[in-house]
């Protein structure tokens, strides 16, 4: 009897979590296909009387006087910046995490980087602005990638270090006895064993860069480098705001993270499970 009650409670909790995640997305989709009359009708109706998918066509169109050109350009900017920042952060975080894990006494540097990560972003606005200005990297993809690396790198280093701690070191020691060097052990032995957490770490780092708004708003001034969150905010700047269009942008902006999560689903689940079972 107790097992049945526990099973029912687990399923009820899972259903509640699923509803809390899916309900806003369903409502966002309904807004995106509702006409202006349906959105302003009182009392509010849950389902639109007329299903209108024209906003999606406008967002993927490059025709003049359509929001598609602005949206697609911002989408490309977000993909370039998020992928670039994640790739650079992973390349730096992997050797750093391996060093922290295999050579004791360096935890102070790791905790210092995490402490900096916890500082409010507004504290770094002026220093980062002056650095980017001096390097002529304001309103550029490279400038945003460097800024985002300062956000992603400490998080990925900490996450990978915890995973490296759980891996058996006997294989690495045997490989060193066979003459393999530091980089050879890392590339041939450790990384293949840590593939699941690499996928999970890459996904989390990518999402941090994809959703970032504050620095993108401050360090970009035109569509040449503006990312999707800044562009979405720009759709609300006019006097006559099309709420349905903003909802359609939100639905389309959620597709890349969803597709990546589906592709990396196995790595994400196994990475989280292995990272949570230390020792």
VENVEN-V881563 format. One record per pair of residues at least 24 apart in sequence whose ideal C-beta (glycine too) atoms are under 7 Angstrom apart, sorted by the first residue. I is the first residue (numbers start at 1). J is the second residue. If there is no record, write none. Layout:
I & J
I & J
This chain:
28 & 247
28 & 250
28 & 251
29 & 251
31 & 243
31 & 244
31 & 247
32 & 244
32 & 247
32 & 248
32 & 251
34 & 244
36 & 244
39 & 243
39 & 244
55 & 244
55 & 245
55 & 248
56 & 248
59 & 248
59 & 249
59 & 252
67 & 245
70 & 223
70 & 231
71 & 231
71 & 249
73 & 223
74 & 223
74 & 226
74 & 227
74 & 228
74 & 231
75 & 228
77 & 141
77 & 225
77 & 226
77 & 227
78 & 210
78 & 227
78 & 228
79 & 256
80 & 141
81 & 141
81 & 144
81 & 145
81 & 148
81 & 209
81 & 227
82 & 206
82 & 209
82 & 210
84 & 141
84 & 145
85 & 145
85 & 148
85 & 149
85 & 152
85 & 209
86 & 152
86 & 202
86 & 205
86 & 206
86 & 209
88 & 145
88 & 149
89 & 149
89 & 152
89 & 153
89 & 156
89 & 205
90 & 156
90 & 202
90 & 205
92 & 153
93 & 153
93 & 156
93 & 157
93 & 160
94 & 160
95 & 186
96 & 157
97 & 157
97 & 160
97 & 161
97 & 164
98 & 164
98 & 186
98 & 190
100 & 161
101 & 161
101 & 164
101 & 165
110 & 157
110 & 158
110 & 161
113 & 154
113 & 157
114 & 154
114 & 158
116 & 154
117 & 154
117 & 155
121 & 214
121 & 215
125 & 218
129 & 219
132 & 219
138 & 219
139 & 219
139 & 220
139 & 221
139 & 222
139 & 224
139 & 225
140 & 225
141 & 225
143 & 219
144 & 216
144 & 219
144 & 225
147 & 215
147 & 219
148 & 209
148 & 212
151 & 208
151 & 212
152 & 205
152 & 208
152 & 209
155 & 205
155 & 208
156 & 201
156 & 205
159 & 201
159 & 275
160 & 197
160 & 201
162 & 275
162 & 278
163 & 194
163 & 197
163 & 274
163 & 275
164 & 190
164 & 194
165 & 278
166 & 274
166 & 278
167 & 193
167 & 194
195 & 267
196 & 267
196 & 270
196 & 271
196 & 274
197 & 271
197 & 274
197 & 275
199 & 264
199 & 267
199 & 268
199 & 271
200 & 267
200 & 268
200 & 271
200 & 272
203 & 260
203 & 261
203 & 264
203 & 268
206 & 260
207 & 257
210 & 257
228 & 253
